[in-house]
Amino acid sequence: MLFALLLVAALGPLVALVWQAGQSAKAGLWLHYASTVLPTYLANSAILASAVALLACSIGVACAWQIERYEFPGRRFLSWALLLPMAMPAYVAAYALTDFFQFSGPLQTALREAFSWRKGDYWFPELVSMPGAIVVFGLTLYPYVYLLARGAFADRGTELFEAARTLGMSKKRAWWRAVMPVARPAVAGGAMLVVMETLADFGTVSYFGVESFTTGIYRAWQNMGDLAAAAQLALVLLAIVLVIVWLEKRARQRARYANVRARKSLRVRSGNSAAAWLRFVLCATPLGLGFVLPCVLLLRLLAGELEVAFTVKILTWVGNSLWVGLLAALVAVMISIYLNAHARLARHPFALTVEKILSFGYAVPGAVLAVAVLLPLAWLDNRLIDASKALLNVNPGLLLTGSVFALVYASTLRFYGVASANIAASYARLPASLDDSARVLGVSHKDTFRRVHWPLLRRGALAALLLVFIDSVKELPATLTLRPFNFDTLATMTYTLAKDERLAEAALPSLTMVLISLPAIWLLARAQEKQ
């Protein structure tokens, strides 16, 4: 029964989305979209996703190789600090960097004063543009590639590089012919995450004025009141995501590499040479631009107008963010443990099927998921109101869409894949002999999980809980659309204040959001070092 409910919860929004897309309340508006803005959405999304993936892969792979291959000043610190931009939402970095680099910002103002320049006397790149969005995304999303690429290099990359060098290959040829082929699946996986996050973003592209699918969906729904057109745009974006996921999985199936753990290779010591400090600068630059500089700029904005920026409402915003994040994280982790345990102990085939379907939610952008979730919940709300009026003569109001239920439901579906990946990886490390021994001793499935599995799964479950919590706190499009009336979170207030150019006031929720993300990043870095 529970499996069926979970399957309905996973597929219900998709069915409702397809149904709503067929409702042509304003058919002419969709034709207008298709002939005017749809080609722009397609072109911008393709350029943005491919360019961001290329930039993030370049930064992530380069830093991962330097960290794993060479010993240089600051390497130990940078090995975990390079993950810190994961705590910085792209839209927050966009607000801070734009304020710093714009014409009236401190940098250009200082340049004009130093060289007596006037407007038109010099050229300066415009950050509020497509290239600016690409740079901001690349600086905040590269840790996804760095994390996976570093693991691949640590497992086999350095050993294969040394073997290729002993066979007479040059450094460049050895890296491309021996190292990159075995790291390619990991890099492709990181690039896939980067593409998904880029396509799902709303805050950054909206602030930079880049026309994308997420801004189009939000505009069609909220500004034009055409839910059918929003659903149709959402289906187009969902189809694009499905094609990307299918291509990536197909590429991985064709590329198979032996998973033989090599001996630990010694890092090349660079001492205090110029090359060593060049490696330090190479790794420190993305960290500085993607995390340190935005944090410093936000602190500067906050300190400059502290009396205006500080408000006791921050406690309410933090409470709402923690409430939604913790609920979504707990629900996602508990469902993942339940399904993985049944698939492992009871060998229930349906459990594995439901688990895979739910995991696909991570590939669905928040704007699409918001539309998909609202449709069935609104229908259920209306049925509950009708039933309550008929039986009790009472109007209970919007119990589902008027509360945090819709938001928690969407966040759970959106980030269930994060929880599932951690729980499944933890289960994969448990030897099957543990289950066999418990079965021989006559221990029930329930006791096997409680006494054998759970003590070994706790660390992975905690990591999954923290990661889903952080992602839920930072989620903007779904929260902006599904939040109850007068329910503000750190993410929504950051977006609202920044949209009104009240950047000093937006600095407080932005920094708070970054601050509560840091513990999860630290735990993730610590787990990587142990591994």
Secondary structure, DSSP 8 states (H G I E B T S, - for coil): -HHHHHHHHHHHHHHHHHHHHT--TTHHHHHHHHHTTHHHHHHHHHHHHHHHHHHHHHHHHHHHHHHHHEE-TTHHHHHHHTTGGGGS-HHHHHHHHHHHHSTTSHHHHHHHHHHT--TTSS----SSSHHHHHHHHHHHHHHHHHHHHHHHIIIIIHHHHHHHHHTT--HHHHIIIIIHHHHHHHHHHHHHHHHHHHHH--HHHHHHT---HHHHHHIIIIIT--HHHHHHHHHHHHHHHHHHHHHHHHHHHH-------------EE-TTSHHHHHHHHHHHHHHIIIIIHHHHHHHHHHHHTHHHH--THHHHHHHHHHHHHHHHHHHHHHHHHHHHHIIIII--HHHHHHHHHHHGGGGS-HHHHHHHHHHHHHHHHHHHHHHHHHHHS-----TTTTSTHHHHHHHHHHHHHHHHHHHHHHHHTS-HHHHHHHHHTT--HHHHIIIIIHHHHHHHHHHHHHHHHHHHHH--HHHHHH--TT---HHHHHHHHHHTT-HHHHHHHHHHHHHHHHHHHHHHHHHHHH-
